[in-house]
Amino acid sequence: MEISLSSRPDTVGSRIRSLRRAKGWTQGQLADATGVSRSAVAQWETDRAGQIRANLSRIADCLGVSVEVLLTGAPAGAPAELLGDELAMIRLYRECDGEDRAFLLRTARKLARSQE
C-alpha cells in the first residue's frame, strides 16, 4: 500500500483514516479487525480518543504498516528502524520544493555511486 508524500495527512487520526480507506475498509471492518467498536475507530480518526496509544500496534498490524508510519507519517514501506539522521533527511526533503527535491535526489545518487 502506498501513500504519496504530497498527500500524507498531518495527524495520527487522519493517517489511520487514509490508510483504512486505501485498504478499502469501512470503519466497522477496521473495528472488527482491531477488536474495538466502530465508535472507537471514528474517535481515532478524528483524534478524539484517549485509547489510541494502547491500540497503535494492533492498528498498524491491521493496516499493514509500522507504528512509525502512524505516528510520524514516515513513508509506507520505509524500514521501521530508520536512524534519527535518516528521519531528519526525510523531514527536510519534504520541506523542499520540487526543484530542490530533484537536486537533492541527483546529489544523493552521485554520492551513492561514488561509494560503490
Secondary structure as GFF3:
##gff-version 3
##sequence-region A 1 116
A	DSSP	three_ten_helix	5	7	.	.	.	ID=ss1
A	DSSP	alpha_helix	12	23	.	.	.	ID=ss2
A	DSSP	alpha_helix	27	34	.	.	.	ID=ss3
A	DSSP	alpha_helix	38	45	.	.	.	ID=ss4
A	DSSP	alpha_helix	52	63	.	.	.	ID=ss5
A	DSSP	alpha_helix	67	72	.	.	.	ID=ss6
A	DSSP	alpha_helix	84	95	.	.	.	ID=ss7
A	DSSP	alpha_helix	98	115	.	.	.	ID=ss8
###
